[in-house]
Amino acid sequence: MTLSIKCTAIPEDSGIDPKILCKMNIDGRSGVAQAYLLGQLSRSSKAPKGFGEELIKVAFAELEVAKRKVGCRMLRLDCHDELIPYYEGLGFKFIRKNEAGTLNQMVIFI
Ligand SMILES: CC(C)(COP(=O)(O)OP(=O)(O)OC[C@H]1O[C@@H](n2cnc3c(N)ncnc32)[C@H](O)[C@@H]1OP(=O)(O)O)[C@@H](O)C(=O)NCCC(=O)NCCS
């Protein structure tokens, strides 16, 4: 897995749940919210089932430290349709499709 920082453009007509929108700390001028990005999450086929979830817990622990040092409480990931239920089970919420319509942007607040 990788962790980075990503700008997330939030259009005014995004349709995102207002309860999520109000936590995003969106910049009023640019309409952009900063988020940590969890990328390239993958476990080896030799690793036991559930190891991916363990990796996500490691990511949360790292981000707790980052949040204390530099702020930013939103974590985003982009996934294909078939993985939405997996991430929802871990507490992530769907916010929108990416611009190409190929991936789903999902967020959780640390
Ligand atoms: C995503 C991943 C890290 C999750 O690892 P994990 O926590 O160990 O969980 P598992 O791999 O056991 O998958 C848990 C459940 O998620 C769902 N799931 C995982 N991958 C899926 C896929 N490609 N399609 C549909 N469902 C999937 C299934 O319900 C699965 O349970 P099941 O195998 O009993 O049906 C791992 O499946 C993986 O490395 N996948 C390949 C890379 C990938 O797609 N990464 C996602 C990037 S956003």
Ligand as a Chemical Component Dictionary entry (heavy atoms), coordinates in Angstrom:
data_LIG
# 
_chem_comp.id                   LIG 
_chem_comp.type                 NON-POLYMER 
_chem_comp.pdbx_formal_charge   0 
_chem_comp.three_letter_code    LIG 
# 
loop_
_chem_comp_atom.comp_id 
_chem_comp_atom.atom_id 
_chem_comp_atom.alt_atom_id 
_chem_comp_atom.type_symbol 
_chem_comp_atom.charge 
_chem_comp_atom.model_Cartn_x 
_chem_comp_atom.model_Cartn_y 
_chem_comp_atom.model_Cartn_z 
_chem_comp_atom.pdbx_ordinal 
LIG C1  C1  C 0 -8.448  -5.823  -1.627 1  
LIG C2  C2  C 0 -7.580  -6.765  -0.790 2  
LIG C3  C3  C 0 -6.320  -6.049  -0.316 3  
LIG C4  C4  C 0 -8.408  -7.170  0.447  4  
LIG O1  O1  O 0 -7.634  -8.076  1.207  5  
LIG P1  P1  P 0 -8.221  -8.803  2.519  6  
LIG O2  O2  O 0 -8.602  -7.781  3.552  7  
LIG O3  O3  O 0 -7.222  -9.794  2.909  8  
LIG O4  O4  O 0 -9.595  -9.405  2.058  9  
LIG P2  P2  P 0 -9.873  -10.607 1.046  10 
LIG O5  O5  O 0 -8.901  -10.589 -0.099 11 
LIG O6  O6  O 0 -9.998  -11.855 1.835  12 
LIG O7  O7  O 0 -11.310 -10.184 0.503  13 
LIG C5  C5  C 0 -12.372 -9.955  1.435  14 
LIG C6  C6  C 0 -13.667 -9.878  0.690  15 
LIG O8  O8  O 0 -13.638 -8.737  -0.186 16 
LIG C7  C7  C 0 -14.349 -9.060  -1.397 17 
LIG N1  N1  N 0 -13.442 -8.973  -2.531 18 
LIG C8  C8  C 0 -12.084 -8.864  -2.512 19 
LIG N2  N2  N 0 -11.613 -8.742  -3.774 20 
LIG C9  C9  C 0 -12.693 -8.780  -4.588 21 
LIG C10 C10 C 0 -12.855 -8.677  -5.989 22 
LIG N3  N3  N 0 -11.819 -8.531  -6.820 23 
LIG N4  N4  N 0 -14.103 -8.756  -6.468 24 
LIG C11 C11 C 0 -15.181 -8.911  -5.651 25 
LIG N5  N5  N 0 -15.071 -9.019  -4.297 26 
LIG C12 C12 C 0 -13.852 -8.933  -3.795 27 
LIG C13 C13 C 0 -14.889 -10.450 -1.236 28 
LIG O9  O9  O 0 -16.180 -10.367 -0.652 29 
LIG C14 C14 C 0 -13.952 -11.040 -0.232 30 
LIG O10 O10 O 0 -14.509 -12.077 0.519  31 
LIG P3  P3  P 0 -14.595 -13.579 -0.099 32 
LIG O11 O11 O 0 -13.259 -13.865 -0.770 33 
LIG O12 O12 O 0 -14.821 -14.408 1.094  34 
LIG O13 O13 O 0 -15.723 -13.522 -1.050 35 
LIG C15 C15 C 0 -7.190  -8.040  -1.585 36 
LIG O14 O14 O 0 -8.378  -8.716  -1.998 37 
LIG C16 C16 C 0 -6.301  -7.774  -2.787 38 
LIG O15 O15 O 0 -5.085  -7.669  -2.662 39 
LIG N6  N6  N 0 -6.930  -7.661  -3.975 40 
LIG C17 C17 C 0 -6.192  -7.436  -5.222 41 
LIG C18 C18 C 0 -5.743  -5.987  -5.358 42 
LIG C19 C19 C 0 -6.915  -5.025  -5.293 43 
LIG O16 O16 O 0 -7.935  -5.198  -5.952 44 
LIG N7  N7  N 0 -6.744  -3.973  -4.460 45 
LIG C20 C20 C 0 -7.766  -2.969  -4.254 46 
LIG C21 C21 C 0 -7.259  -1.606  -4.637 47 
LIG S1  S1  S 0 -8.537  -0.391  -4.371 48 
# 
loop_
_chem_comp_bond.comp_id 
_chem_comp_bond.atom_id_1 
_chem_comp_bond.atom_id_2 
_chem_comp_bond.value_order 
_chem_comp_bond.pdbx_ordinal 
LIG C1  C2  SING 1  
LIG C2  C3  SING 2  
LIG C2  C4  SING 3  
LIG C2  C15 SING 4  
LIG C4  O1  SING 5  
LIG O1  P1  SING 6  
LIG P1  O2  DOUB 7  
LIG P1  O3  SING 8  
LIG P1  O4  SING 9  
LIG O4  P2  SING 10 
LIG P2  O5  DOUB 11 
LIG P2  O6  SING 12 
LIG P2  O7  SING 13 
LIG O7  C5  SING 14 
LIG C5  C6  SING 15 
LIG C6  O8  SING 16 
LIG C6  C14 SING 17 
LIG O8  C7  SING 18 
LIG C7  N1  SING 19 
LIG C7  C13 SING 20 
LIG N1  C8  SING 21 
LIG N1  C12 SING 22 
LIG C8  N2  DOUB 23 
LIG N2  C9  SING 24 
LIG C9  C10 SING 25 
LIG C9  C12 DOUB 26 
LIG C10 N3  SING 27 
LIG C10 N4  DOUB 28 
LIG N4  C11 SING 29 
LIG C11 N5  DOUB 30 
LIG N5  C12 SING 31 
LIG C13 O9  SING 32 
LIG C13 C14 SING 33 
LIG C14 O10 SING 34 
LIG O10 P3  SING 35 
LIG P3  O11 DOUB 36 
LIG P3  O12 SING 37 
LIG P3  O13 SING 38 
LIG C15 O14 SING 39 
LIG C15 C16 SING 40 
LIG C16 O15 DOUB 41 
LIG C16 N6  SING 42 
LIG N6  C17 SING 43 
LIG C17 C18 SING 44 
LIG C18 C19 SING 45 
LIG C19 O16 DOUB 46 
LIG C19 N7  SING 47 
LIG N7  C20 SING 48 
LIG C20 C21 SING 49 
LIG C21 S1  SING 50 
# 
